Amino acid sequence: MTNLDRFSQGLPDQQEARVVGECIACGGEVYEEELVWETDEGLLHDRHDCIREYIADFAIKKVAG
């Protein structure tokens, strides 16, 4: 059976969490135990706007068809 105890604690308090890096898209702090994407360039917050900004640096947005 899957253990879901980690969800009973909630997310770590950012005031107490240790900073472990910086998001390459927004420049914000990345905290210990925070969910992130790791790329060759660095870390990305797991947020739509950070991922979108990162992709926009090397992709072309267009209408499919």
BELFENCOR-V625026 format. One record per residue. N is the residue number from 0. SS is DSSP state (helix for helix, strand for strand, loop for the rest). PHI is phi in whole degrees, -180 to 180 (999 if undefined). Layout:
{{N:SS:PHI} {N:SS:PHI}}
This chain:
{{0:loop:999} {1:loop:-73} {2:loop:-95} {3:loop:-107} {4:helix:-58} {5:helix:-61} {6:helix:-81} {7:helix:-71} {8:loop:-87} {9:loop:78} {10:loop:-77} {11:loop:-63} {12:loop:-69} {13:loop:-63} {14:loop:-72} {15:loop:-104} {16:loop:-74} {17:loop:-81} {18:strand:-75} {19:strand:-118} {20:strand:176} {21:strand:-136} {22:strand:-71} {23:loop:-75} {24:loop:-91} {25:loop:-103} {26:loop:80} {27:loop:-75} {28:strand:-71} {29:strand:-108} {30:strand:-101} {31:loop:-52} {32:loop:75} {33:loop:-80} {34:loop:-77} {35:strand:-137} {36:strand:-103} {37:strand:-107} {38:loop:-119} {39:loop:-62} {40:loop:-86} {41:loop:153} {42:strand:-100} {43:strand:-127} {44:strand:-60} {45:loop:-85} {46:loop:-129} {47:helix:-55} {48:helix:-68} {49:helix:-70} {50:helix:-65} {51:helix:-63} {52:helix:-63} {53:helix:-64} {54:helix:-65} {55:helix:-63} {56:loop:-70} {57:loop:-134} {58:loop:-118} {59:loop:-109} {60:loop:-86} {61:loop:-155} {62:loop:-87} {63:loop:-69} {64:loop:151}}
